[in-house]
C-alpha cells in the first residue's frame, strides 16, 4: 500500500514539473499579417485608381463596368482573388415601392417616374402591388394610398420600420376618429386631427429648413434638385429643329398645361404662358421661367422626354381641401419642425407631416390624385419616396461573405449633393 502511495506521489511531482517547465520555458511562435495587409493595400490601390481616372461613381453602382475594370488586373486572377463591392448611404439603382394600389394606380406611377435620372445615373422606381398584411421582403419603401383604418397593421408596420423600410401614406380623412382613433396614425405617423374648417386655400409652399440636421432638410432638397422626368406624347414639325417632327409633351403646373417640343439633343422649345405656342428655346442645363416659376432643363432623353428641376421658391395650388372643407391635422407632439408643407388660407394648415420612428422615416401627404395630378405634386411625392426609402448596403459580385475591405467616401454633385461610402472587398476563395 505504501509503495502505491509513493508511485502516485512520484507521478504527481512529475506532472507538476512538466507544467512548471511549460510555463517558465514556453515556446514562442510568430505569425505575420502580410497576406491580410496585402489584400487591404490592393483594394485601397484599386479604389484610388478608380477615383483618379474619374470612374469611381460609375463603378460604385455598375456591375458590368466594375467587373470589366477588375478584369484588367491580371494579378487578381493569378492569385485567385474574389472581389465584390458595397455601397452605403446612396440611392440604389432599383428602388422597390410596395403599394396597396390598384393596377391602374401602379401603371400611373410607373409612367410618372419612368426615365428617372439623378446625377447622370438611371434610377428605377419599381412599384409592386401589395397587400398591407404581407409586404414583400425586398421592399425599400411602402406607399399606402387611399383611406383605410390601419390599426391592425401596427405590428407589421413596426417590423418594416425596424428593418429600414420607410412608409409614405397618401390619404384623406373624413373625421377626427379616422386619425385620433387609429394607433398607426397616432404612433407611427404622429398625427392629430384638431378640427375642420370651411376655408379657401390660396397657396401652399415648402417650409425652409433651419439647418441641415432638421427632418425636413432632405425632402426639401430633393424637391428642388431631383429632376422630374416628363415623357412626350405626340409630335409636331417646328422650324429650325433637327428633330422632324419634334416630340411634344405637356408640363402641368398649378392646373395649367404648358407644351414643350424637343428640338434636338441639346435644346427644347417651351410654351411658357400656356397659349400652346413655342416662345422660348432653352439649351440643356439652361433655365426657363414658366408662369413666374423657375426651372432647369436637366436632361433630354432622346426624343422620348425631358427632365426638369424645380427651383425656389415654388407655390403649390390647393391639394389639401376637399369639397370646400379643410382639415386641420397637426403633429401630435406639437413639433412644427416636422411640417414640410403648409397650406395658407385664413390660417395655416399642415399639408405634409414627417416623422421618424423605430429607426426609419414616415410621411403623410393628402391624396392629390383625387383630381388630375400636377407635376409639382408628382415631384413632391417623389421627394418623399426617395427620402423614406431604405439606404442599405448593396453588393456587386462576390460569392463568399468574408474578406478584407477598404472603404472610401465619395461625393457626386450634379443634380443633388450625394455623399456615400464605397467599399471594395478582396478575399481568397479558401
C-alpha positions in Angstrom: 0.0 0.0 0.0 2.9 2.4 0.9 4.5 1.6 -2.4 1.4 2.5 -4.3 1.2 5.8 -2.5 4.9 6.6 -3.4 4.2 5.9 -7.0 1.2 8.2 -7.0 3.2 10.9 -5.3 6.0 10.5 -7.9 3.6 10.8 -10.8 2.1 13.9 -9.3 5.5 15.5 -8.8 6.5 14.7 -12.5 3.2 16.3 -13.8 3.9 19.4 -11.7 7.5 19.6 -13.0 6.3 19.3 -16.6 3.6 22.1 -16.1 6.3 24.3 -14.5 8.6 23.8 -17.4 5.8 24.6 -19.8 5.0 27.9 -18.1 8.6 29.0 -17.5 10.1 27.9 -20.8 7.1 28.1 -23.2 7.8 28.0 -26.9 7.2 31.1 -28.9 5.8 31.4 -32.5 5.5 34.5 -34.7 2.9 35.0 -37.4 3.0 37.9 -39.8 -0.1 39.5 -41.3 1.4 40.2 -44.6 -1.3 38.3 -46.6 -4.1 40.3 -45.0 -2.2 43.5 -45.3 -1.5 42.8 -49.0 -5.3 42.4 -49.6 -6.1 45.7 -47.9 -3.3 47.6 -49.8 -4.5 46.0 -53.1 -8.2 47.0 -52.5 -7.1 50.5 -51.5 -5.0 51.0 -54.6 -7.8 49.8 -56.8 -10.2 52.3 -55.3 -7.7 55.1 -55.6 -7.2 54.2 -59.3 -10.9 54.3 -59.9 -11.1 57.8 -58.3 -8.0 59.1 -60.2 -9.5 58.1 -63.6 -12.8 59.7 -62.6 -14.8 56.4 -62.7 -15.4 55.7 -59.1 -19.1 56.9 -59.2 -19.8 54.7 -62.2 -18.1 51.7 -60.7 -19.9 52.1 -57.4 -23.2 51.2 -59.0 -22.5 49.4 -62.2 -22.0 45.6 -62.0 -20.7 45.2 -65.5 -18.4 48.3 -65.6 -16.8 47.3 -62.2 -16.3 43.7 -63.4 -14.8 44.9 -66.6 -12.4 47.2 -64.7 -11.3 44.5 -62.3 -10.7 42.0 -65.2 -7.9 44.3 -66.4 -5.8 43.4 -63.4 -4.2 40.1 -64.1 -2.8 39.9 -60.5 -6.3 39.3 -59.2 -6.8 36.3 -61.5 -3.3 34.9 -60.8 -3.8 34.9 -57.1 -7.4 33.6 -57.4 -8.8 36.6 -55.5 -12.5 37.2 -55.4 -13.7 40.8 -55.4 -17.0 42.5 -54.6 -18.2 45.9 -53.5 -20.6 47.5 -51.2 -22.2 51.0 -51.1 -23.9 52.6 -48.2 -25.9 55.8 -47.9 -26.6 56.3 -51.6 -29.8 55.7 -53.6 -29.7 52.2 -55.1 -30.2 51.7 -58.8 -33.5 50.0 -58.2 -36.0 51.2 -55.5 -38.8 48.8 -54.8 -42.0 50.6 -53.8 -44.7 48.2 -52.4 -48.1 49.8 -52.6 -51.7 48.7 -51.8 -52.7 50.2 -55.1 -54.9 49.2 -58.0 -53.3 48.1 -61.2 -54.3 51.4 -62.7 -52.5 53.4 -60.0 -49.4 51.2 -60.3 -49.3 51.8 -64.1 -49.9 55.5 -63.5 -46.9 55.9 -61.1 -44.6 53.7 -63.2 -45.4 56.2 -66.1 -44.8 59.3 -63.9 -41.3 58.2 -62.8 -40.0 56.3 -65.8 -36.7 57.5 -67.2 -35.7 59.0 -63.8 -32.1 60.1 -63.7 -30.2 61.6 -60.8 -26.5 62.7 -61.0 -26.3 61.1 -64.5 -27.3 57.8 -63.0 -30.5 55.9 -64.0 -32.7 55.2 -61.0 -35.7 52.9 -61.4 -38.7 53.1 -59.1 -40.4 49.8 -59.3 -44.0 49.8 -58.0 -45.3 46.5 -56.8 -48.9 45.8 -56.0 -49.0 44.5 -52.4 -51.3 43.9 -49.5 -50.6 45.5 -46.2 -50.7 42.1 -44.5 -47.8 40.7 -46.5 -45.2 43.2 -47.6 -42.5 41.9 -50.0 -39.1 41.3 -48.3 -37.3 43.2 -51.0 -39.3 46.4 -50.3 -37.4 49.7 -49.9 -40.3 51.9 -49.1 -44.1 51.3 -48.5 -46.7 53.6 -50.1 -50.2 53.5 -48.7 -52.9 55.0 -51.0 -56.5 55.9 -50.2 -58.1 55.8 -46.7 -58.4 52.7 -44.6 -58.1 52.1 -40.9 -54.5 50.9 -40.3 -54.6 49.9 -36.6 -54.5 46.2 -37.2 -51.3 46.6 -39.2 -49.4 48.4 -36.4 -47.0 45.4 -35.6 -46.5 44.7 -39.3 -45.5 48.4 -40.0 -43.3 48.4 -36.8 -41.4 45.4 -38.2 -40.9 47.1 -41.6 -39.6 50.3 -40.0 -37.2 48.4 -37.8 -35.8 46.9 -41.0 -35.2 50.3 -42.6 -38.3 50.3 -44.7 -39.9 53.8 -44.7 -43.6 54.4 -45.1 -45.4 57.2 -47.0 -49.2 57.5 -46.9 -51.2 59.4 -49.5 -54.5 59.7 -47.7 -57.5 62.0 -47.0 -59.5 61.9 -43.7 -63.2 62.5 -43.3 -63.4 62.9 -39.5 -61.3 63.1 -36.3 -61.8 59.4 -35.4 -60.1 58.3 -38.6 -56.9 59.8 -37.2 -57.2 60.0 -33.4 -58.8 56.6 -33.2 -56.1 54.9 -35.3 -52.9 53.7 -33.5 -50.9 53.8 -36.7 -51.8 57.4 -37.4 -51.0 58.5 -33.9 -47.9 56.4 -33.1 -46.3 55.9 -36.5 -47.2 59.0 -38.5 -47.6 61.2 -35.4 -50.8 62.9 -36.4 -53.6 64.6 -34.5 -56.9 65.7 -36.1 -57.7 69.0 -34.5 -60.6 70.5 -36.4 -62.3 71.0 -39.8 -62.9 74.5 -41.3 -64.8 75.8 -44.3 -62.0 77.7 -45.9 -60.3 78.5 -49.2 -56.6 77.7 -49.7 -54.7 80.4 -51.6 -51.5 78.5 -52.0 -49.1 76.1 -50.3 -45.3 76.0 -50.1 -42.4 74.1 -48.5 -41.2 75.3 -45.2 -37.5 76.4 -45.3 -35.4 74.1 -43.0 -33.5 75.9 -40.3 -30.4 73.7 -40.8 -29.2 70.5 -42.5 -29.9 68.4 -39.4 -33.7 69.0 -39.5 -36.1 66.3 -40.6 -37.4 68.4 -43.5 -34.0 69.2 -45.0 -33.5 66.2 -47.2 -37.1 66.1 -48.8 -36.9 69.9 -49.2 -33.6 69.4 -51.0 -35.0 66.6 -53.1 -37.9 68.7 -54.3 -35.7 71.5 -55.5 -32.9 69.3 -57.0 -34.2 65.9 -58.2 -35.1 66.2 -61.9 -38.7 65.1 -62.7 -39.0 63.1 -65.9 -41.8 64.1 -68.3 -42.5 61.9 -71.3 -43.6 63.1 -74.7 -46.9 62.0 -76.1 -47.1 63.4 -79.6 -45.1 65.3 -82.2 -45.2 68.4 -84.4 -42.9 70.0 -87.0 -41.2 73.1 -85.8 -38.8 75.4 -87.8 -35.1 75.3 -87.1 -35.2 72.0 -85.3 -33.0 69.0 -86.2 -35.7 66.6 -85.0 -38.5 66.5 -87.6 -41.1 66.0 -86.3 -40.2 67.3 -82.8 -41.5 65.2 -80.0 -44.2 67.1 -78.0 -45.1 66.8 -74.3 -47.0 68.6 -71.6 -45.8 70.1 -68.3 -48.8 70.6 -65.9 -48.1 73.3 -63.3 -50.8 74.5 -61.0 -53.7 73.0 -63.0 -52.4 74.5 -66.3 -50.7 72.6 -69.2 -47.6 74.1 -70.8 -46.3 72.4 -74.0 -42.7 71.6 -74.8 -41.0 70.3 -78.0 -37.7 68.5 -78.2 -35.8 70.4 -80.9 -32.6 68.3 -80.8 -30.3 66.5 -78.4 -29.3 69.8 -76.7 -32.3 72.2 -76.9 -36.1 72.3 -76.2 -38.8 74.8 -77.1 -41.2 75.8 -74.3 -44.6 77.4 -74.2 -44.1 79.5 -71.1 -47.5 81.3 -71.0 -49.9 78.5 -71.7 -51.1 79.7 -75.1 -49.9 76.5 -76.9 -47.2 78.3 -78.9 -43.4 77.8 -78.7 -41.9 81.1 -77.4 -38.7 80.2 -75.5 -35.9 77.9 -76.7 -33.7 76.5 -73.8 -30.4 74.7 -74.1 -29.6 71.7 -72.0 -28.7 72.9 -68.5 -30.3 76.2 -69.0 -33.1 77.8 -67.0 -36.7 78.6 -68.1 -39.4 80.6 -66.4 -42.9 79.2 -66.7 -45.8 81.1 -65.3 -43.5 83.0 -63.0 -41.6 79.9 -61.7 -38.1 79.0 -62.5 -37.0 75.5 -63.8 -33.8 74.0 -65.1 -33.7 71.7 -68.1 -31.7 69.0 -66.6 -31.9 66.1 -69.1 -33.1 65.5 -72.6 -33.9 61.8 -73.1 -33.5 61.5 -76.8 -36.9 62.1 -78.4 -38.8 60.4 -75.5 -38.9 63.1 -72.9 -37.1 65.6 -70.8 -36.4 66.1 -67.1 -36.8 69.4 -65.3 -35.7 70.6 -61.8 -37.8 72.9 -59.8 -36.1 76.0 -58.4 -37.0 78.0 -55.2 -39.5 79.4 -54.5 -42.5 77.4 -55.7 -46.1 77.8 -54.6 -48.5 74.9 -54.9 -52.1 75.2 -55.8 -54.6 73.8 -53.3 -54.2 70.0 -52.9 -55.4 69.9 -49.3 -59.0 71.0 -49.2 -61.9 68.7 -50.2 -65.4 69.7 -51.0 -64.7 73.2 -49.6 -63.5 71.9 -46.2 -60.0 71.9 -44.9 -58.9 69.5 -42.1 -56.5 70.9 -39.5 -54.2 68.0 -38.9 -51.2 68.7 -36.6 -48.1 66.9 -35.4 -49.4 65.2 -32.3 -46.2 66.2 -30.3 -46.6 69.8 -31.2 -43.3 69.8 -33.1 -43.9 72.1 -36.1 -40.4 71.3 -37.4 -42.0 68.1 -38.7 -44.2 70.1 -41.1 -42.7 70.0 -44.7 -45.6 71.9 -46.5 -48.0 74.5 -45.1 -51.2 75.5 -46.9 -52.3 79.1 -46.5 -55.9 80.1 -46.1 -57.5 82.2 -43.4 -54.9 80.3 -41.2 -52.0 77.9 -41.8 -52.7 74.2 -42.3 -50.0 71.5 -42.3 -50.2 69.8 -45.7 -47.3 67.3 -45.4 -46.1 66.0 -42.0 -42.9 63.9 -41.5 -41.9 61.6 -38.6 -39.0 59.4 -37.6 -40.0 56.3 -35.6 -38.4 52.8 -34.9 -35.3 53.9 -36.7 -37.0 54.8 -40.0 -39.0 57.6 -41.7 -42.7 58.1 -42.3 -44.7 60.8 -44.1 -48.3 61.8 -44.6 -49.5 63.7 -47.7 -53.1 64.3 -48.8 -54.4 62.3 -51.8 -53.8 64.9 -54.5 -54.6 62.2 -57.1 -58.4 62.7 -56.4 -58.2 65.0 -59.4 -55.7 65.4 -62.3 -52.3 65.4 -60.7 -49.9 68.4 -61.2 -46.3 67.8 -61.9 -45.3 69.7 -58.7 -47.3 67.1 -56.7 -45.6 64.2 -58.5 -42.3 65.8 -57.7 -43.3 66.2 -54.0 -44.3 62.5 -53.8 -41.1 61.5 -55.5 -39.1 63.6 -53.0 -40.8 61.8 -50.1 -40.4 58.3 -51.5 -36.6 58.9 -52.1 -36.3 60.3 -48.6 -38.1 57.5 -46.9 -36.6 54.6 -48.9 -34.1 52.2 -47.4 -30.4 53.1 -47.8 -28.9 49.7 -47.4 -25.7 48.0 -48.4 -25.8 46.8 -52.0 -23.4 44.2 -53.1 -21.9 43.7 -56.6 -20.5 40.2 -57.3 -18.9 38.1 -54.6 -19.8 34.5 -53.6 -18.4 34.5 -50.1 -19.2 36.6 -47.0 -15.8 37.2 -45.5 -12.8 39.2 -46.7 -10.8 42.3 -46.2 -12.0 45.7 -47.4 -11.0 49.3 -47.9 -13.6 52.0 -47.6 -13.8 55.3 -49.4 -16.1 58.3 -49.0 -17.2 59.7 -52.4 -19.2 62.7 -53.4 -21.3 63.5 -56.5 -23.0 66.8 -57.0 -24.5 67.3 -60.5 -28.2 67.4 -59.6 -28.1 66.8 -55.9 -25.3 66.6 -53.3 -24.8 62.9 -52.8 -22.3 61.5 -50.2 -21.8 57.8 -49.8 -19.3 55.2 -48.7 -17.8 52.7 -51.2 -16.0 49.6 -50.1 -14.1 47.1 -52.2 -13.6 43.7 -50.6 -10.9 41.2 -51.7 -10.8 37.6 -50.4 -9.3 34.3 -51.2 -11.8 31.6 -52.0 -10.3 29.3 -49.4 
